[in-house]
């Protein structure tokens, strides 16, 4: 039972690392594709928060 727990732990940590990498890459790709849209949105928010 100890060996199976060890393999499960190794597999879980490996899966977690892969998941984190995929999430990071996905977020980076999303950022680059939505950068102009996000900049426009931030400018709108700034204009709303700080009146001219």
CNS distance restraints for C-alpha pairs under 8 A (distance, minus, plus):
assign (resid   1 and name CA) (resid   5 and name CA) 6.23 0.50 0.50
assign (resid   2 and name CA) (resid   6 and name CA) 6.19 0.50 0.50
assign (resid   3 and name CA) (resid   7 and name CA) 6.24 0.50 0.50
assign (resid   4 and name CA) (resid   8 and name CA) 6.09 0.50 0.50
assign (resid   5 and name CA) (resid   9 and name CA) 6.11 0.50 0.50
assign (resid   6 and name CA) (resid  10 and name CA) 6.21 0.50 0.50
assign (resid   7 and name CA) (resid  11 and name CA) 6.01 0.50 0.50
assign (resid   8 and name CA) (resid  12 and name CA) 5.95 0.50 0.50
assign (resid   9 and name CA) (resid  13 and name CA) 6.13 0.50 0.50
assign (resid  10 and name CA) (resid  14 and name CA) 6.11 0.50 0.50
assign (resid  11 and name CA) (resid  15 and name CA) 5.98 0.50 0.50
assign (resid  12 and name CA) (resid  16 and name CA) 6.03 0.50 0.50
assign (resid  13 and name CA) (resid  17 and name CA) 6.20 0.50 0.50
assign (resid  14 and name CA) (resid  18 and name CA) 6.28 0.50 0.50
assign (resid  15 and name CA) (resid  19 and name CA) 6.08 0.50 0.50
assign (resid  16 and name CA) (resid  20 and name CA) 6.13 0.50 0.50
assign (resid  17 and name CA) (resid  21 and name CA) 6.21 0.50 0.50
assign (resid  18 and name CA) (resid  22 and name CA) 6.14 0.50 0.50
assign (resid  19 and name CA) (resid  23 and name CA) 6.09 0.50 0.50
assign (resid  20 and name CA) (resid  24 and name CA) 6.05 0.50 0.50
assign (resid  21 and name CA) (resid  25 and name CA) 6.15 0.50 0.50
assign (resid  22 and name CA) (resid  26 and name CA) 6.00 0.50 0.50
assign (resid  23 and name CA) (resid  27 and name CA) 6.04 0.50 0.50
assign (resid  24 and name CA) (resid  28 and name CA) 6.13 0.50 0.50
assign (resid  25 and name CA) (resid  29 and name CA) 6.12 0.50 0.50
assign (resid  26 and name CA) (resid  30 and name CA) 6.06 0.50 0.50
assign (resid  27 and name CA) (resid  31 and name CA) 6.00 0.50 0.50
assign (resid  28 and name CA) (resid  32 and name CA) 6.32 0.50 0.50
assign (resid  29 and name CA) (resid  33 and name CA) 6.26 0.50 0.50
assign (resid  30 and name CA) (resid  34 and name CA) 5.93 0.50 0.50
assign (resid  31 and name CA) (resid  35 and name CA) 5.51 0.50 0.50
assign (resid  34 and name CA) (resid  38 and name CA) 5.86 0.50 0.50
assign (resid  35 and name CA) (resid  39 and name CA) 6.05 0.50 0.50
assign (resid  36 and name CA) (resid  40 and name CA) 6.29 0.50 0.50
assign (resid  37 and name CA) (resid  41 and name CA) 6.25 0.50 0.50
assign (resid  38 and name CA) (resid  42 and name CA) 6.12 0.50 0.50
assign (resid  39 and name CA) (resid  43 and name CA) 6.16 0.50 0.50
assign (resid  40 and name CA) (resid  44 and name CA) 6.24 0.50 0.50
assign (resid  41 and name CA) (resid  45 and name CA) 6.27 0.50 0.50
assign (resid  42 and name CA) (resid  46 and name CA) 6.10 0.50 0.50
assign (resid  43 and name CA) (resid  47 and name CA) 6.13 0.50 0.50
assign (resid  44 and name CA) (resid  48 and name CA) 6.20 0.50 0.50
assign (resid  45 and name CA) (resid  49 and name CA) 6.07 0.50 0.50
assign (resid  46 and name CA) (resid  50 and name CA) 5.76 0.50 0.50
assign (resid  47 and name CA) (resid  51 and name CA) 5.97 0.50 0.50
assign (resid  47 and name CA) (resid  52 and name CA) 7.31 0.50 0.50
